[in-house]
Amino acid sequence: MKPILALVLSSLLPLSLAVSVQAAEPDISALVHSGEEIDLASFQWLKRPVVVFADSPEDPRFKEQMARLTAEADVLLDRDVVVLTDTNPAAKSALRTALRPRGFMLVLVGKDGGVKMRKPHPWTVRELTRRIDKFPDRLREVEERRAN
């Protein structure tokens, strides 16, 4: 009886692990949005936009940056980050008009609507979160969470 029970339980273990891993994955659609139709002012005091520009969705730097951001989406979502992408320079979106990128560019915008950082190369999520965690409003958010 014990060998049969062990066999049944061992066959169910991979299934339960797969379900728990699948449930733990963050919702990428909550993080990444196309920025061609979006106005930055709509995120003021609500989210921290990270805008990723490229001249083409096939730009290797764009692909690398998006892979880095989506791989650790839960860390970014915890910090109220939303990722906006714009890979069509011909469209002349409101984001391109406001931030004037040249080729690939990563722009971090604070909740106050101000540009906090511009980078011409991909950054890791760790580098981004370290920068975000130094913002006064982020420090205040952490203190409020600790108090509750």
CYANA upper distance limits for C-alpha pairs under 8 A (distance plus 0.5 A):
  1 MET  CA      5 LEU  CA      6.79
  2 LYS  CA      6 ALA  CA      6.60
  3 PRO  CA      7 LEU  CA      6.60
  4 ILE  CA      8 VAL  CA      6.70
  5 LEU  CA      9 LEU  CA      6.60
  6 ALA  CA     10 SER  CA      6.44
  7 LEU  CA     11 SER  CA      6.67
  8 VAL  CA     12 LEU  CA      6.94
  9 LEU  CA     13 LEU  CA      6.72
 10 SER  CA     14 PRO  CA      8.03
 11 SER  CA     15 LEU  CA      8.13
 12 LEU  CA     16 SER  CA      6.89
 13 LEU  CA     17 LEU  CA      6.74
 14 PRO  CA     18 ALA  CA      6.62
 15 LEU  CA     19 VAL  CA      6.81
 16 SER  CA     20 SER  CA      6.73
 17 LEU  CA     21 VAL  CA      6.62
 18 ALA  CA     22 GLN  CA      6.55
 19 VAL  CA     23 ALA  CA      6.65
 20 SER  CA     24 ALA  CA      6.77
 21 VAL  CA     25 GLU  CA      7.13
 25 GLU  CA     74 ASP  CA      8.40
 26 PRO  CA     73 ALA  CA      6.79
 26 PRO  CA     74 ASP  CA      6.08
 27 ASP  CA     31 LEU  CA      7.62
 27 ASP  CA     73 ALA  CA      8.26
 28 ILE  CA     32 VAL  CA      6.68
 28 ILE  CA     70 THR  CA      7.08
 28 ILE  CA     73 ALA  CA      7.15
 29 SER  CA     33 HIS  CA      7.60
 30 ALA  CA     82 VAL  CA      8.04
 31 LEU  CA     70 THR  CA      8.43
 31 LEU  CA     73 ALA  CA      7.29
 31 LEU  CA     76 LEU  CA      8.37
 31 LEU  CA     77 LEU  CA      7.17
 31 LEU  CA     81 VAL  CA      7.55
 31 LEU  CA     82 VAL  CA      5.44
 31 LEU  CA     83 VAL  CA      6.19
 32 VAL  CA     82 VAL  CA      6.72
 32 VAL  CA     83 VAL  CA      5.15
 32 VAL  CA     84 LEU  CA      6.46
 32 VAL  CA     85 THR  CA      7.94
 33 HIS  CA     82 VAL  CA      8.03
 33 HIS  CA     83 VAL  CA      6.64
 33 HIS  CA     84 LEU  CA      5.49
 33 HIS  CA     85 THR  CA      6.89
 34 SER  CA     38 ILE  CA      8.14
 34 SER  CA     84 LEU  CA      5.98
 34 SER  CA     85 THR  CA      5.47
 34 SER  CA     86 ASP  CA      6.89
 35 GLY  CA     39 ASP  CA      8.43
 35 GLY  CA     51 VAL  CA      8.28
 35 GLY  CA     84 LEU  CA      5.30
 35 GLY  CA     85 THR  CA      5.54
 35 GLY  CA     86 ASP  CA      5.90
 35 GLY  CA     93 SER  CA      8.25
 35 GLY  CA     95 LEU  CA      7.38
 36 GLU  CA     85 THR  CA      8.08
 36 GLU  CA     86 ASP  CA      6.44
 36 GLU  CA     91 ALA  CA      8.05
 36 GLU  CA     93 SER  CA      5.67
 36 GLU  CA     94 ALA  CA      7.66
 36 GLU  CA     95 LEU  CA      7.60
 37 GLU  CA     93 SER  CA      7.34
 37 GLU  CA     94 ALA  CA      7.93
 38 ILE  CA     42 SER  CA      8.28
 38 ILE  CA     94 ALA  CA      7.71
 38 ILE  CA     95 LEU  CA      7.88
 39 ASP  CA     43 PHE  CA      8.43
 39 ASP  CA     94 ALA  CA      6.90
 39 ASP  CA     95 LEU  CA      7.37
 40 LEU  CA     44 GLN  CA      7.56
 40 LEU  CA     49 PRO  CA      8.24
 40 LEU  CA     95 LEU  CA      7.68
 40 LEU  CA    113 GLY  CA      7.67
 41 ALA  CA    113 GLY  CA      7.32
 43 PHE  CA     47 LYS  CA      5.73
 43 PHE  CA     48 ARG  CA      7.72
 43 PHE  CA     49 PRO  CA      7.82
 43 PHE  CA    111 LYS  CA      7.64
 43 PHE  CA    113 GLY  CA      8.24
 44 GLN  CA     48 ARG  CA      8.42
 44 GLN  CA    111 LYS  CA      5.70
 44 GLN  CA    112 ASP  CA      6.16
 44 GLN  CA    113 GLY  CA      5.96
 45 TRP  CA    111 LYS  CA      5.05
 45 TRP  CA    112 ASP  CA      6.25
 45 TRP  CA    113 GLY  CA      8.18
 46 LEU  CA     80 ASP  CA      7.96
 46 LEU  CA    111 LYS  CA      6.78
 47 LYS  CA     80 ASP  CA      5.52
 47 LYS  CA     81 VAL  CA      6.12
 47 LYS  CA     82 VAL  CA      6.89
 47 LYS  CA    110 GLY  CA      8.24
 47 LYS  CA    111 LYS  CA      6.13
 48 ARG  CA     79 ARG  CA      8.31
 48 ARG  CA     80 ASP  CA      6.37
 48 ARG  CA     81 VAL  CA      5.09
 48 ARG  CA     82 VAL  CA      6.60
 48 ARG  CA    108 LEU  CA      7.88
 48 ARG  CA    109 VAL  CA      6.26
 48 ARG  CA    110 GLY  CA      5.55
 48 ARG  CA    111 LYS  CA      5.55
 49 PRO  CA     81 VAL  CA      6.19
 49 PRO  CA     82 VAL  CA      5.38
 49 PRO  CA     83 VAL  CA      6.25
 49 PRO  CA     84 LEU  CA      7.20
 49 PRO  CA    108 LEU  CA      6.68
 49 PRO  CA    109 VAL  CA      5.72
 49 PRO  CA    110 GLY  CA      7.42
 49 PRO  CA    111 LYS  CA      8.29
 50 VAL  CA     81 VAL  CA      7.31
 50 VAL  CA     82 VAL  CA      6.65
 50 VAL  CA     83 VAL  CA      5.27
 50 VAL  CA     84 LEU  CA      6.63
 50 VAL  CA    106 LEU  CA      7.51
 50 VAL  CA    107 VAL  CA      6.15
 50 VAL  CA    108 LEU  CA      5.10
 50 VAL  CA    109 VAL  CA      6.67
 51 VAL  CA     83 VAL  CA      6.29
 51 VAL  CA     84 LEU  CA      5.17
 51 VAL  CA     85 THR  CA      6.31
 51 VAL  CA     86 ASP  CA      8.19
 51 VAL  CA    105 MET  CA      8.47
 51 VAL  CA    106 LEU  CA      6.27
 51 VAL  CA    107 VAL  CA      5.52
 51 VAL  CA    108 LEU  CA      6.95
 51 VAL  CA    109 VAL  CA      8.30
 52 VAL  CA     62 PHE  CA      7.79
 52 VAL  CA     65 GLN  CA      8.43
 52 VAL  CA     83 VAL  CA      7.77
 52 VAL  CA     84 LEU  CA      6.69
 52 VAL  CA     85 THR  CA      5.39
 52 VAL  CA     86 ASP  CA      6.91
 52 VAL  CA    104 PHE  CA      7.92
 52 VAL  CA    105 MET  CA      6.45
 52 VAL  CA    106 LEU  CA      5.24
 52 VAL  CA    107 VAL  CA      7.04
 53 PHE  CA     62 PHE  CA      7.95
 53 PHE  CA     85 THR  CA      6.50
 53 PHE  CA     86 ASP  CA      5.48
 53 PHE  CA     87 THR  CA      6.27
 53 PHE  CA    101 PRO  CA      7.35
 53 PHE  CA    103 GLY  CA      7.49
 53 PHE  CA    104 PHE  CA      5.75
 53 PHE  CA    105 MET  CA      5.55
 53 PHE  CA    106 LEU  CA      6.89
 54 ALA  CA     59 ASP  CA      7.17
 54 ALA  CA     62 PHE  CA      6.68
 54 ALA  CA     86 ASP  CA      7.02
 54 ALA  CA     87 THR  CA      5.23
 54 ALA  CA     88 ASN  CA      7.90
 54 ALA  CA     89 PRO  CA      8.36
 54 ALA  CA    103 GLY  CA      5.71
 54 ALA  CA    104 PHE  CA      4.73
 54 ALA  CA    105 MET  CA      7.11
 55 ASP  CA     59 ASP  CA      7.67
 55 ASP  CA     87 THR  CA      5.66
 55 ASP  CA     88 ASN  CA      6.43
 55 ASP  CA     89 PRO  CA      6.38
 55 ASP  CA    103 GLY  CA      5.90
 55 ASP  CA    104 PHE  CA      7.25
 56 SER  CA     87 THR  CA      5.42
 56 SER  CA     88 ASN  CA      6.89
 57 PRO  CA     62 PHE  CA      7.13
 57 PRO  CA     63 LYS  CA      7.71
 57 PRO  CA     87 THR  CA      6.00
 58 GLU  CA     62 PHE  CA      7.71
 58 GLU  CA     63 LYS  CA      7.36
 59 ASP  CA     63 LYS  CA      6.87
 59 ASP  CA    104 PHE  CA      8.47
 60 PRO  CA     64 GLU  CA      6.57
 61 ARG  CA     65 GLN  CA      6.55
 61 ARG  CA    104 PHE  CA      7.51
 61 ARG  CA    121 HIS  CA      7.37
 61 ARG  CA    122 PRO  CA      6.72
 62 PHE  CA     66 MET  CA      6.63
 62 PHE  CA    104 PHE  CA      7.40
 62 PHE  CA    122 PRO  CA      8.05
 63 LYS  CA     67 ALA  CA      6.61
 64 GLU  CA     68 ARG  CA      6.74
 64 GLU  CA    122 PRO  CA      7.44
 65 GLN  CA     69 LEU  CA      6.71
 65 GLN  CA    122 PRO  CA      5.62
 65 GLN  CA    123 TRP  CA      7.26
 65 GLN  CA    124 THR  CA      8.18
 66 MET  CA     70 THR  CA      6.51
 67 ALA  CA     71 ALA  CA      6.45
 68 ARG  CA     72 GLU  CA      7.36
 68 ARG  CA    123 TRP  CA      8.47
 68 ARG  CA    124 THR  CA      6.69
 68 ARG  CA    125 VAL  CA      7.10
 69 LEU  CA     73 ALA  CA      6.57
 69 LEU  CA     76 LEU  CA      8.34
 69 LEU  CA    124 THR  CA      7.96
 69 LEU  CA    125 VAL  CA      6.64
 72 GLU  CA     76 LEU  CA      7.34
 72 GLU  CA    125 VAL  CA      7.40
 73 ALA  CA     77 LEU  CA      6.53
 74 ASP  CA     78 ASP  CA      6.63
 75 VAL  CA     79 ARG  CA      7.29
 76 LEU  CA     80 ASP  CA      7.08
 76 LEU  CA     81 VAL  CA      5.78
 76 LEU  CA     82 VAL  CA      8.23
 76 LEU  CA    125 VAL  CA      8.15
 76 LEU  CA    129 THR  CA      7.92
 77 LEU  CA     81 VAL  CA      5.89
 77 LEU  CA     82 VAL  CA      7.78
 79 ARG  CA    129 THR  CA      8.41
 79 ARG  CA    132 ILE  CA      8.36
 79 ARG  CA    138 ARG  CA      8.24
 86 ASP  CA     95 LEU  CA      8.47
 86 ASP  CA     96 ARG  CA      8.46
 88 ASN  CA     92 LYS  CA      8.21
 89 PRO  CA     93 SER  CA      8.34
 89 PRO  CA     96 ARG  CA      8.07
 92 LYS  CA     96 ARG  CA      6.46
 92 LYS  CA     97 THR  CA      7.04
 93 SER  CA     97 THR  CA      6.79
 94 ALA  CA     98 ALA  CA      6.58
 95 LEU  CA     99 LEU  CA      6.41
 95 LEU  CA    100 ARG  CA      8.33
 96 ARG  CA    100 ARG  CA      5.58
 96 ARG  CA    101 PRO  CA      6.86
101 PRO  CA    105 MET  CA      6.54
104 PHE  CA    120 PRO  CA      6.48
104 PHE  CA    121 HIS  CA      7.46
105 MET  CA    118 ARG  CA      7.35
105 MET  CA    119 LYS  CA      6.22
105 MET  CA    120 PRO  CA      5.18
105 MET  CA    121 HIS  CA      7.06
106 LEU  CA    117 MET  CA      8.49
106 LEU  CA    118 ARG  CA      6.17
106 LEU  CA    119 LYS  CA      5.58
106 LEU  CA    120 PRO  CA      6.87
106 LEU  CA    121 HIS  CA      7.55
106 LEU  CA    122 PRO  CA      7.48
106 LEU  CA    123 TRP  CA      8.49
107 VAL  CA    115 VAL  CA      7.56
107 VAL  CA    116 LYS  CA      8.09
107 VAL  CA    117 MET  CA      6.17
107 VAL  CA    118 ARG  CA      5.06
107 VAL  CA    119 LYS  CA      7.02
108 LEU  CA    115 VAL  CA      6.59
108 LEU  CA    116 LYS  CA      6.01
108 LEU  CA    117 MET  CA      5.61
108 LEU  CA    118 ARG  CA      7.07
109 VAL  CA    113 GLY  CA      6.45
109 VAL  CA    114 GLY  CA      6.09
109 VAL  CA    115 VAL  CA      5.00
109 VAL  CA    116 LYS  CA      5.93
109 VAL  CA    117 MET  CA      7.68
110 GLY  CA    114 GLY  CA      6.02
110 GLY  CA    115 VAL  CA      6.92
110 GLY  CA    116 LYS  CA      6.70
119 LYS  CA    123 TRP  CA      8.39
123 TRP  CA    127 GLU  CA      6.84
123 TRP  CA    128 LEU  CA      7.38
124 THR  CA    128 LEU  CA      6.93
125 VAL  CA    129 THR  CA      6.50
126 ARG  CA    130 ARG  CA      6.57
127 GLU  CA    131 ARG  CA      6.91
128 LEU  CA    132 ILE  CA      6.69
129 THR  CA    133 ASP  CA      6.33
130 ARG  CA    134 LYS  CA      7.16
131 ARG  CA    135 PHE  CA      7.67
132 ILE  CA    138 ARG  CA      7.34
133 ASP  CA    138 ARG  CA      6.24
133 ASP  CA    139 LEU  CA      7.03
134 LYS  CA    138 ARG  CA      7.45
134 LYS  CA    139 LEU  CA      7.27
135 PHE  CA    139 LEU  CA      6.83
136 PRO  CA    140 ARG  CA      6.74
137 ASP  CA    141 GLU  CA      6.73
138 ARG  CA    142 VAL  CA      6.79
139 LEU  CA    143 GLU  CA      6.81
140 ARG  CA    144 GLU  CA      6.68
141 GLU  CA    145 ARG  CA      6.76
142 VAL  CA    146 ARG  CA      6.79
143 GLU  CA    147 ALA  CA      6.77
144 GLU  CA    148 ASN  CA      6.99
